[in-house]
């Protein structure tokens, strides 16, 4: 059967796996308690600041870290993530398997590291992505840069309209918009009004559940 989108370009955290609430935020709280005890953010605030202005600004402007301190926090996070594996959202595996079964591509563009993404896919029994563009890329090649989408289209000879970016945060939306690629908001990771309102207003495609995305792609 013909695919609506020959290539799905998926974010990882809070799109494919439930990681902020179960891994990244607990790590953030633990680190702050040890090294920045005056910084206190709720899970909702942590979600909102990651959404806009983004993770780097969260640590530097909001938490008051220097660049060197942010690198220290990154090393702490890397060690934490080694021992904490997030679970894939129910229904994600079925989407990925059906995309592959119909001959489609699965690519990942994420602010996580490719090694952790591959591990999470493996541990959740998900089909291996065809390409991954993660945090190990130079800063100018990370989303919201259009570089990952340009490389995906170049690799597979695809047009912008043949890709669908699925992401829960604004950098993914900004990347897709700049590249002229369709975007679908993953609304299943949180119920934060600010994020939901932006995504519903701007994205065109908004899915509150994984099942809604599955029906849109394959029914």
PyMOL commands that set and color helices and strands:
alter all, ss='L'
color gray80, all
select helices_A, chain A and resi 20-35+43-51+55-62+67-82+92-101+114-123+139-141+147-156+160-162+170-179+193-202+210-218
alter helices_A, ss='H'
color red, helices_A
select strands_A, chain A and resi 7-10+17-18+87-88+105-109+131-133+163-167+182-186+205-207
alter strands_A, ss='S'
color yellow, strands_A
deselect
rebuild
show_as cartoon
